[in-house]
C-alpha cells in the first residue's frame, strides 16, 4: 500500500523510477543523531522532488515516514485516498481539472462515497500528518538539546576555563616578575655585601701584615743590636 500511496503523491524522475527505500515502521527515528563527519554513500538516491523550501527540499526519507503514517491510519472503505487514486487514473486523459474531479467523483459515488465524506477523510489524513509534524518537532527539540544546546554549554564552560586559566597565568607572570625583581635586588645586595666583606678582609690582612712585619723587624733589630 505504501508504494501505491507514494505513486499518488510523488513526482517521479524523468526515468519514471524511484530509488527510495521502503519504510517498514513508523517508529523509525525521525531526526537522526548528528554526526561530526557524516558520510553520504555514492549510491545515495537523490530526492525525486527538487522543490526547495528555506534551504531544504523534499526528502525521500521523510516522505516515506509520512506516507507510512498515513498508510497505518488508512480508513476502511472508499475514502479520500481511493478518490485520489481515481483522480490519478484520469491523468492520462485530456480534460480540465474540474471535469477530472467530477469524473473521479462519479466513479466514487458508485462505491458509495459522497463529497462530504471525501473532504472529511482528507482532513483526517491532514490530522495524521499534523501529528507526525508534532512528533518531528519534539524529536528535533530532543536532538537540539543533545547535539547543540549541550555543546553550547560545554563551549561556555571551555571559554570560562580559558578565561580563568588566562587570569591565573597573568597572576603567575606578575608573581614571577616580582620574584625576578627581588632576585635582582638581592643580587645587588649580595654583591655589595661581598665587596664589603672582601674589603674588610683585605684591610685586616694588610693591617695584620703591617704589624707582623714591624714586630719581626724589631725582633731582627734587637737580635742584631742588643748583643
MARZATI-36437 format. One record per residue: x, y, z of N, C-alpha, C in turn; residue in one letter; residue number from 0. Coordinates in Angstrom, 2 decimals, padded with zeros to 5 digits. Each point is the difference from the previous one (the first is absolute). Last residue first. Layout:
N
[[X,Y,Z],[X,Y,Z],[X,Y,Z],A,NUM] ...
***
This chain:
227
[[123.38,042.71,071.44],[000.95,-001.03,000.41],[001.11,000.63,000.80],X,226] [[-004.01,002.00,-002.43],[000.03,-000.16,001.44],[000.90,-001.15,000.44],X,225] [[-001.09,001.36,-004.64],[000.60,001.13,000.72],[000.18,-000.22,001.50],X,224] [[-001.89,-003.36,-003.09],[001.23,000.51,-000.63],[000.69,001.06,000.90],X,223] [[-004.14,-001.97,001.13],[000.95,-001.09,-000.05],[001.36,000.51,-000.52],X,222] [[-003.64,002.95,-000.09],[000.43,-000.27,001.38],[001.05,-001.09,000.03],X,221] [[-001.99,000.99,-004.14],[000.88,001.10,000.43],[000.54,-000.25,001.41],X,220] [[-003.20,-002.98,-001.73],[001.26,-000.14,-000.75],[001.02,001.06,000.46],X,219] [[-004.32,000.23,001.75],[000.68,-001.19,000.52],[001.35,-000.16,-000.67],X,218] [[-002.82,003.34,-001.66],[000.54,000.37,001.32],[000.77,-001.17,000.60],X,217] [[-002.21,-000.77,-003.99],[001.14,000.88,-000.24],[000.65,000.41,001.32],X,216] [[-003.94,-002.48,000.16],[001.10,-000.83,-000.47],[001.26,000.84,-000.25],X,215] [[-003.92,002.27,001.11],[000.49,-000.77,001.13],[001.18,-000.86,-000.42],X,214] [[-002.19,002.39,-003.36],[000.68,000.91,000.92],[000.62,-000.78,001.17],X,213] [[-002.63,-002.36,-003.09],[001.28,000.41,-000.61],[000.79,000.91,000.95],X,212] [[-004.34,-001.27,001.27],[000.91,-001.14,000.06],[001.37,000.38,-000.55],X,211] [[-003.43,003.17,-000.39],[000.44,-000.16,001.39],[001.01,-001.13,000.14],X,210] [[-001.95,000.63,-004.22],[000.83,001.16,000.34],[000.55,-000.11,001.41],X,209] [[-003.05,-003.19,-001.57],[001.32,-000.22,-000.57],[000.95,001.15,000.34],X,208] [[-004.50,000.35,001.37],[000.66,-001.10,000.69],[001.43,-000.17,-000.50],X,207] [[-002.73,003.02,-002.28],[000.34,000.52,001.33],[000.79,-001.03,000.79],X,206] [[-001.65,-001.32,-004.13],[001.04,001.00,-000.20],[000.47,000.55,001.34],X,205] [[-003.62,-002.98,000.03],[001.24,-000.68,-000.36],[001.15,000.98,-000.18],X,204] [[-004.34,001.72,000.85],[000.54,-000.72,001.16],[001.36,-000.63,-000.32],X,203] [[-002.33,002.08,-003.49],[000.48,001.00,000.95],[000.63,-000.67,001.22],X,202] [[-002.09,-002.75,-003.18],[001.26,000.52,-000.50],[000.60,001.04,000.96],X,201] [[-004.23,-001.76,001.00],[001.01,-001.04,000.09],[001.36,000.53,-000.42],X,200] [[-003.70,002.81,-000.54],[000.33,-000.17,001.43],[001.12,-001.01,000.19],X,199] [[-001.72,000.52,-004.32],[000.75,001.20,000.39],[000.44,-000.10,001.46],X,198] [[-002.78,-003.36,-001.68],[001.33,-000.11,-000.61],[000.88,001.19,000.42],X,197] [[-004.51,000.05,001.34],[000.75,-001.05,000.69],[001.42,-000.14,-000.53],X,196] [[-002.88,002.98,-002.17],[000.34,000.51,001.33],[000.81,-001.03,000.78],X,195] [[-001.67,-001.25,-004.19],[001.04,001.03,-000.17],[000.46,000.52,001.36],X,194] [[-003.64,-002.96,-000.12],[001.24,-000.71,-000.30],[001.17,000.97,-000.13],X,193] [[-004.29,001.77,000.55],[000.46,-000.62,001.25],[001.32,-000.73,-000.21],X,192] [[-002.09,001.84,-003.78],[000.46,001.08,000.88],[000.57,-000.57,001.31],X,191] [[-002.00,-002.95,-003.03],[001.27,000.48,-000.55],[000.60,001.10,000.89],X,190] [[-004.26,-001.63,001.13],[001.00,-001.03,000.20],[001.37,000.46,-000.49],X,189] [[-003.73,002.72,-000.80],[000.36,000.03,001.41],[001.10,-001.00,000.30],X,188] [[-001.77,-000.01,-004.31],[000.75,001.23,000.23],[000.46,000.11,001.44],X,187] [[-002.78,-003.56,-001.10],[001.30,-000.20,-000.64],[000.88,001.23,000.21],X,186] [[-004.44,000.17,001.43],[000.81,-000.80,000.90],[001.39,-000.25,-000.58],X,185] [[-003.13,002.27,-002.66],[000.35,000.83,001.16],[000.93,-000.75,000.95],X,184] [[-001.71,-002.37,-003.66],[000.94,001.03,-000.46],[000.46,000.87,001.16],X,183] [[-003.32,-003.20,000.86],[001.28,-000.64,-000.23],[001.05,001.01,-000.45],X,182] [[-004.42,001.43,000.48],[000.59,-000.24,001.31],[001.38,-000.64,-000.13],X,181] [[-002.45,000.58,-003.90],[000.41,001.31,000.50],[000.66,-000.15,001.37],X,180] [[-001.89,-003.82,-001.90],[001.21,000.39,-000.74],[000.52,001.34,000.49],X,179] [[-004.07,-001.47,001.76],[001.11,-000.81,000.51],[001.31,000.36,-000.69],X,178] [[-003.88,002.03,-001.58],[000.34,000.54,001.31],[001.17,-000.76,000.62],X,177] [[-001.76,-001.57,-004.05],[000.69,001.28,-000.22],[000.43,000.62,001.33],X,176] [[-002.65,-003.87,000.17],[001.35,-000.33,-000.50],[000.81,001.28,-000.21],X,175] [[-004.51,000.49,001.17],[000.77,-000.51,001.14],[001.43,-000.33,-000.41],X,174] [[-002.98,001.31,-003.36],[000.28,001.14,000.87],[000.84,-000.44,001.20],X,173] [[-001.54,-003.34,-002.84],[001.01,000.79,-000.69],[000.41,001.20,000.85],X,172] [[-003.53,-002.70,001.51],[001.29,-000.68,000.16],[001.12,000.79,-000.66],X,171] [[-004.37,001.58,-000.61],[000.38,000.15,001.40],[001.37,-000.62,000.26],X,170] [[-001.87,-000.57,-004.24],[000.36,001.41,000.20],[000.49,000.24,001.43],X,169] [[-001.71,-004.25,-001.05],[001.29,000.21,-000.67],[000.49,001.43,000.21],X,168] [[-004.27,-001.06,001.54],[001.01,-000.64,000.83],[001.40,000.20,-000.58],X,167] [[-003.67,001.49,-002.50],[000.19,000.84,001.18],[001.07,-000.56,000.92],X,166] [[-001.23,-002.58,-003.64],[000.72,001.18,-000.49],[000.27,000.96,001.15],X,165] [[-002.67,-003.70,000.87],[001.41,-000.39,-000.09],[000.86,001.15,-000.54],X,164] [[-004.68,000.66,000.24],[000.54,-000.22,001.35],[001.49,-000.30,-000.04],X,163] [[-002.32,000.37,-004.10],[000.09,001.31,000.65],[000.63,-000.13,001.39],X,162] [[-000.91,-003.94,-002.36],[001.11,000.72,-000.64],[000.21,001.35,000.69],X,161] [[-003.69,-002.50,001.35],[001.23,-000.64,000.47],[001.23,000.71,-000.58],X,160] [[-004.22,001.33,-001.49],[000.21,000.46,001.37],[001.29,-000.58,000.56],X,159] [[-001.32,-001.46,-004.24],[000.38,001.42,-000.06],[000.29,000.54,001.39],X,158] [[-001.68,-004.39,-000.33],[001.37,000.08,-000.50],[000.50,001.44,-000.02],X,157] [[-004.49,-000.72,001.12],[000.88,-000.49,001.07],[001.46,000.08,-000.41],X,156] [[-003.23,001.02,-003.20],[000.04,001.06,001.00],[000.93,-000.39,001.15],X,155] [[-000.79,-003.24,-003.24],[000.84,001.07,-000.55],[000.11,001.15,000.98],X,154] [[-002.91,-003.48,001.05],[001.38,-000.44,000.15],[000.96,001.07,-000.52],X,153] [[-004.58,000.69,-000.63],[000.33,000.13,001.42],[001.46,-000.39,000.26],X,152] [[-001.68,-000.65,-004.31],[000.11,001.44,000.26],[000.38,000.24,001.47],X,151] [[-000.94,-004.39,-001.34],[001.32,000.43,-000.48],[000.22,001.49,000.23],X,150] [[-004.23,-001.81,001.07],[001.02,-000.57,000.89],[001.40,000.44,-000.40],X,149] [[-003.60,001.27,-002.80],[-000.06,000.69,001.29],[001.09,-000.50,000.94],X,148] [[-000.30,-002.25,-004.23],[000.35,001.42,-000.10],[000.05,000.67,001.37],X,147] [[-001.08,-004.76,-000.70],[001.10,000.28,-000.93],[000.45,001.46,000.00],X,146] [[-003.61,-001.71,002.88],[001.12,-000.93,000.09],[001.21,000.45,-000.81],X,145] [[-004.07,002.47,-000.07],[000.52,000.02,001.36],[001.25,-000.87,000.13],X,144] [[-002.22,-000.09,-004.09],[000.62,001.32,000.19],[000.60,000.09,001.40],X,143] [[-002.53,-003.80,-001.07],[001.31,-000.04,-000.64],[000.74,001.33,000.16],X,142] [[-004.40,-000.22,001.64],[000.86,-000.93,000.75],[001.41,-000.05,-000.58],X,141] [[-003.27,002.50,-002.28],[000.36,000.65,001.25],[000.96,-000.88,000.80],X,140] [[-001.83,-001.82,-003.87],[000.97,001.04,-000.35],[000.49,000.72,001.25],X,139] [[-003.44,-003.12,000.40],[001.26,-000.70,-000.25],[001.10,001.00,-000.33],X,138] [[-004.31,001.70,000.49],[000.51,-000.45,001.29],[001.34,-000.72,-000.16],X,137] [[-002.22,001.34,-003.90],[000.44,001.18,000.74],[000.57,-000.39,001.35],X,136] [[-001.95,-003.38,-002.66],[001.27,000.46,-000.58],[000.55,001.18,000.79],X,135] [[-004.22,-001.62,001.12],[001.02,-000.97,000.39],[001.37,000.44,-000.50],X,134] [[-003.67,002.54,-001.36],[000.25,000.19,001.43],[001.09,-000.94,000.49],X,133] [[-001.49,-000.55,-004.40],[000.77,001.24,000.11],[000.34,000.28,001.46],X,132] [[-002.80,-003.59,-000.98],[001.39,-000.32,-000.34],[000.88,001.23,000.10],X,131] [[-004.57,000.61,000.60],[000.54,-000.76,001.12],[001.46,-000.38,-000.25],X,130] [[-002.38,002.03,-003.46],[000.26,000.98,001.05],[000.59,-000.68,001.24],X,129] [[-001.44,-002.69,-003.60],[001.26,000.68,-000.33],[000.36,001.02,001.07],X,128] [[-004.12,-002.15,000.42],[001.06,-000.99,000.15],[001.36,000.64,-000.25],X,127] [[-003.76,002.60,-000.84],[000.22,-000.14,001.44],[001.11,-001.01,000.28],X,126] [[-001.45,000.51,-004.40],[000.72,001.21,000.41],[000.33,-000.06,001.48],X,125] [[-002.65,-003.36,-001.72],[001.40,-000.22,-000.34],[000.85,001.25,000.27],X,124] [[-004.66,000.28,000.73],[000.55,-001.02,000.90],[001.49,-000.21,-000.28],X,123] [[-002.52,002.69,-002.90],[000.39,000.72,001.22],[000.58,-000.95,001.04],X,122] [[-001.76,-001.89,-003.86],[001.22,000.74,-000.36],[000.51,000.78,001.20],X,121] [[-004.11,-002.17,000.43],[001.12,-000.95,000.07],[001.32,000.65,-000.41],X,120] [[-003.92,002.61,-000.29],[000.23,-000.37,001.40],[001.19,-000.95,000.12],X,119] [[-001.54,001.19,-004.30],[000.67,001.14,000.64],[000.36,-000.35,001.43],X,118] [[-002.47,-003.18,-002.32],[001.33,000.12,-000.60],[000.78,001.13,000.64],X,117] [[-004.50,-000.63,001.25],[000.88,-001.02,000.58],[001.41,000.08,-000.57],X,116] [[-003.35,002.86,-001.76],[000.28,000.34,001.39],[000.98,-000.98,000.63],X,115] [[-001.62,-000.81,-004.41],[000.97,001.11,000.07],[000.38,000.32,001.43],X,114] [[-001.42,-005.01,-001.03],[-000.65,001.30,-000.22],[001.03,001.09,000.25],X,113] [[-000.34,-005.82,-001.19],[000.61,001.19,000.58],[-000.86,001.22,-000.26],X,112] [[-000.53,-004.77,-001.49],[-000.70,000.44,001.20],[000.58,001.23,000.65],X,111] [[001.20,-002.19,-004.19],[000.56,-000.78,001.11],[-000.61,000.44,001.33],X,110] [[-001.07,002.13,-004.08],[-000.40,-001.40,-000.24],[000.52,-000.91,001.10],X,109] [[001.22,004.57,-000.06],[-001.39,-000.18,000.43],[-000.47,-001.43,-000.21],X,108] [[004.28,001.35,-001.52],[-000.03,-000.18,001.45],[-001.42,-000.24,000.49],X,107] [[000.78,001.09,-004.54],[000.43,-001.37,000.27],[-000.08,-000.30,001.50],X,106] [[-000.93,004.33,-001.28],[-001.06,-000.86,-000.53],[000.35,-001.46,000.24],X,105] [[003.18,003.23,001.02],[-001.05,-000.05,001.02],[-001.15,-000.89,-000.45],X,104] [[003.54,000.89,-002.95],[000.47,-000.89,001.05],[-001.06,-000.13,001.08],X,103] [[-000.88,003.03,-003.39],[-000.02,-001.36,-000.55],[000.44,-001.01,001.06],X,102] [[000.19,004.61,001.04],[-001.40,-000.47,-000.06],[-000.08,-001.44,-000.51],X,101] [[004.23,002.11,000.11],[-000.48,-000.20,001.35],[-001.44,-000.55,000.02],X,100] [[001.89,001.17,-004.18],[000.71,-001.14,000.57],[-000.51,-000.31,001.41],X,99] [[-001.57,003.85,-002.16],[-000.58,-001.20,-000.60],[000.63,-001.25,000.57],X,98] [[001.76,004.19,001.32],[-001.34,-000.23,000.53],[-000.64,-001.28,-000.53],X,97] [[004.31,001.23,-001.79],[000.00,-000.45,001.39],[-001.39,-000.22,000.58],X,96] [[000.71,-000.62,-005.28],[000.34,001.05,000.95],[-000.16,-000.52,001.43],X,95] [[001.45,-003.28,-004.04],[-001.21,000.68,000.48],[000.41,001.05,001.02],X,94] [[002.12,-004.40,-002.92],[000.01,001.44,-000.17],[-001.34,000.60,000.43],X,93] [[002.53,-004.56,001.81],[-001.10,000.45,-000.86],[000.00,001.52,-000.05],X,92] [[002.94,-002.56,002.77],[000.37,-000.26,-001.39],[-001.07,000.47,-000.99],X,91] [[-000.56,000.26,004.77],[001.06,000.91,-000.42],[000.36,-000.17,-001.47],X,90] [[-003.22,-002.47,002.95],[-000.49,000.87,-001.08],[001.06,000.95,-000.54],X,89] [[000.67,-003.02,003.70],[-000.28,-000.85,-001.17],[-000.49,000.82,-001.18],X,88] [[000.73,002.00,004.25],[001.25,-000.29,-000.68],[-000.23,-000.82,-001.27],X,87] [[-003.64,000.94,002.84],[000.46,001.22,-000.68],[001.26,-000.29,-000.81],X,86] [[-001.60,-003.39,002.74],[-000.87,000.16,-001.17],[000.39,001.24,-000.80],X,85] [[002.18,-000.74,004.06],[000.44,-000.99,-000.97],[-000.84,000.09,-001.28],X,84] [[-001.24,002.62,003.63],[001.25,000.52,-000.56],[000.54,-000.94,-001.06],X,83] [[-003.66,-001.42,002.48],[-000.41,001.05,-000.93],[001.22,000.61,-000.70],X,82] [[000.75,-003.07,003.40],[-000.53,-000.71,-001.17],[-000.46,001.01,-001.05],X,81] [[001.42,001.79,004.04],[001.13,-000.63,-000.68],[-000.44,-000.77,-001.25],X,80] [[-003.28,002.05,002.91],[000.76,000.97,-000.78],[001.12,-000.65,-000.80],X,79] [[-003.49,-003.55,001.33],[000.21,001.32,000.61],[000.83,000.88,-000.93],X,78] [[-002.82,-005.03,000.64],[000.43,000.95,-001.04],[000.12,001.38,000.63],X,77] [[000.67,-004.27,003.26],[-000.95,000.42,-001.02],[000.60,000.98,-000.98],X,76] [[002.20,-000.17,004.83],[-000.68,-001.07,-000.74],[-000.94,000.58,-001.04],X,75] [[004.49,002.62,001.67],[-001.38,-000.29,000.38],[-000.58,-001.12,-000.85],X,74] [[005.26,001.02,001.55],[-000.91,000.01,-001.15],[-001.39,-000.41,000.46],X,73] [[004.42,000.60,002.40],[-001.30,000.50,000.46],[-000.99,000.15,-001.15],X,72] [[004.40,-001.61,-000.78],[-000.33,-000.67,001.26],[-001.39,000.40,000.49],X,71] [[001.83,002.13,-003.81],[-000.36,-001.38,-000.31],[-000.45,-000.74,001.26],X,70] [[001.71,004.34,000.43],[-001.32,000.03,-000.65],[-000.49,-001.41,-000.28],X,69] [[004.33,000.42,001.64],[-000.95,000.38,001.06],[-001.42,000.04,-000.55],X,68] [[003.49,-000.72,-003.02],[-000.20,-001.20,000.81],[-000.99,000.28,001.13],X,67] [[001.37,003.57,-002.70],[-000.93,-000.87,-000.73],[-000.27,-001.29,000.79],X,66] [[003.19,002.98,001.75],[-001.33,000.61,000.04],[-001.04,-000.88,-000.71],X,65] [[004.55,-001.36,-000.09],[-000.51,-000.03,001.37],[-001.43,000.53,000.07],X,64] [[002.32,000.22,-004.13],[-000.34,-001.39,000.35],[-000.61,-000.08,001.39],X,63] [[001.70,004.12,-001.38],[-001.21,-000.31,-000.76],[-000.46,-001.42,000.32],X,62] [[004.06,001.48,001.75],[-001.13,000.52,000.75],[-001.32,-000.28,-000.72],X,61] [[003.94,-001.35,-002.23],[-000.06,-000.66,001.31],[-001.23,000.46,000.77],X,60] [[001.11,002.09,-004.07],[-000.60,-001.31,-000.23],[-000.17,-000.75,001.32],X,59] [[-000.02,005.41,-000.48],[000.88,-001.12,000.33],[-000.73,-001.32,-000.22],X,58] [[-000.17,005.49,-001.73],[-000.79,-001.19,000.30],[000.93,-001.20,000.18],X,57] [[002.18,004.62,001.12],[-000.67,-000.56,-001.17],[-000.75,-001.26,000.40],X,56] [[002.59,005.00,002.10],[-000.23,-001.44,000.03],[-000.65,-000.47,-001.28],X,55] [[001.02,004.62,001.01],[001.26,-000.73,000.04],[-000.16,-001.50,000.05],X,54] [[-003.88,002.80,-000.15],[000.88,000.58,001.02],[001.29,-000.81,000.15],X,53] [[-002.74,-002.40,-003.16],[-000.72,000.89,000.91],[000.96,000.45,001.09],X,52] [[-000.20,-002.65,-005.30],[000.71,000.49,001.17],[-000.87,000.93,000.81],X,51] [[-000.48,-004.28,-003.72],[-000.64,001.22,000.44],[000.66,000.46,001.30],X,50] [[000.63,-003.97,-003.18],[001.04,000.97,000.31],[-000.59,001.34,000.41],X,49] [[-001.34,-005.52,-000.09],[-000.55,001.33,-000.23],[001.01,001.02,000.47],X,48] [[001.05,-004.53,000.29],[-000.73,000.00,-001.26],[-000.58,001.37,-000.32],X,47] [[004.66,-001.07,002.82],[-001.45,000.14,000.19],[-000.70,000.12,-001.34],X,46] [[004.53,-002.75,000.06],[-000.40,001.40,000.13],[-001.51,000.07,000.21],X,45] [[003.28,-004.22,001.48],[-000.92,000.53,-001.00],[-000.36,001.45,000.24],X,44] [[004.63,-002.74,001.14],[-001.14,000.56,000.70],[-000.94,000.64,-001.01],X,43] [[004.39,-002.28,-000.62],[-001.23,-000.44,-000.65],[-001.24,000.52,000.71],X,42] [[004.42,000.94,001.58],[-000.02,000.42,-001.40],[-001.30,-000.36,-000.69],X,41] [[000.12,000.99,005.36],[000.43,-001.02,-000.97],[-000.10,000.51,-001.43],X,40] [[000.95,002.94,004.43],[-001.10,-000.26,-000.93],[000.47,-001.01,-001.03],X,39] [[001.40,001.62,005.30],[000.45,-000.53,-001.28],[-001.21,-000.33,-000.86],X,38] [[001.36,003.45,004.53],[-000.93,-000.91,-000.68],[000.53,-000.42,-001.36],X,37] [[002.11,001.95,004.51],[000.41,-000.08,-001.40],[-000.90,-000.97,-000.74],X,36] [[-001.05,001.14,004.45],[000.95,001.07,-000.25],[000.47,000.02,-001.45],X,35] [[-004.93,-001.66,001.35],[001.35,-000.48,000.08],[000.95,001.13,-000.34],X,34] [[-005.32,-000.48,001.97],[000.94,000.71,-000.85],[001.39,-000.55,000.21],X,33] [[-004.83,-002.65,000.47],[001.04,000.66,000.78],[001.01,000.62,-000.94],X,32] [[-005.02,-000.55,-001.77],[001.18,-000.80,000.31],[001.02,000.78,000.80],X,31] [[-005.41,000.35,-000.45],[001.16,000.89,-000.08],[001.23,-000.79,000.38],X,30] [[-003.87,-002.50,-000.31],[-000.33,001.08,-000.93],[001.17,000.96,-000.18],X,29] [[-000.28,-005.39,001.17],[000.45,001.26,000.57],[-000.19,001.12,-001.02],X,28] [[-003.23,-004.25,-000.07],[001.35,000.36,-000.42],[000.37,001.36,000.57],X,27] [[-004.23,-002.50,000.27],[000.76,000.28,001.20],[001.43,000.39,-000.34],X,26] [[-003.45,-001.48,-003.06],[-000.08,001.44,000.26],[000.77,000.37,001.25],X,25] [[001.10,-004.21,-003.44],[-000.71,000.37,001.22],[000.00,001.50,000.17],X,24] [[001.79,-002.20,-003.90],[-000.66,-001.15,000.62],[-000.80,000.38,001.22],X,23] [[001.56,002.50,-004.79],[000.04,000.16,001.45],[-000.78,-001.12,000.63],X,22] [[002.84,000.31,-004.92],[-001.28,-000.08,000.70],[000.17,000.15,001.50],X,21] [[003.22,002.37,-003.74],[-000.14,-001.26,000.72],[-001.33,-000.02,000.73],X,20] [[001.39,002.72,-004.72],[-000.20,000.09,001.44],[-000.17,-001.37,000.63],X,19] [[000.59,001.50,-004.72],[001.06,-000.75,000.66],[-000.15,000.02,001.51],X,18] [[-003.25,000.39,-004.72],[000.30,000.55,001.31],[001.05,-000.86,000.67],X,17] [[-001.82,001.33,-005.42],[000.31,-000.98,001.04],[000.33,000.70,001.30],X,16] [[-000.81,001.84,-004.62],[-001.21,-000.64,000.49],[000.25,-001.03,001.07],X,15] [[002.98,003.14,-002.42],[000.05,-001.39,-000.41],[-001.22,-000.78,000.49],X,14] [[000.77,004.61,001.11],[-000.22,-000.09,-001.44],[000.03,-001.44,-000.53],X,13] [[-001.40,000.66,005.12],[001.01,000.63,-000.84],[-000.28,-000.29,-001.47],X,12] [[-004.09,000.28,003.56],[001.15,-000.83,-000.30],[000.97,000.73,-000.90],X,11] [[-003.61,001.61,003.76],[000.34,000.27,-001.41],[001.26,-000.78,-000.30],X,10] [[-003.93,-000.97,003.89],[001.39,000.24,-000.38],[000.13,000.25,-001.49],X,9] [[-004.10,-001.21,002.50],[000.48,001.28,000.48],[001.40,000.37,-000.47],X,8] [[-002.48,-004.15,-001.05],[-001.05,001.02,-000.01],[000.55,001.40,000.30],X,7] [[002.66,-004.02,000.14],[-000.30,000.34,-001.40],[-001.07,001.08,-000.10],X,6] [[001.12,-001.77,004.20],[001.09,000.82,-000.51],[-000.27,000.44,-001.43],X,5] [[-002.93,-003.03,002.09],[-000.15,001.35,000.55],[001.05,000.94,-000.59],X,4] [[000.36,-004.52,-001.06],[-001.15,000.59,-000.68],[-000.23,001.43,000.47],X,3] [[003.28,-002.52,002.14],[000.44,000.30,-001.35],[-001.11,000.68,-000.79],X,2] [[-001.02,-001.57,004.32],[000.88,001.17,000.05],[000.44,000.42,-001.38],X,1] [[-002.52,-003.97,000.64],[-000.82,001.21,000.00],[000.86,001.25,000.00],X,0] 
***
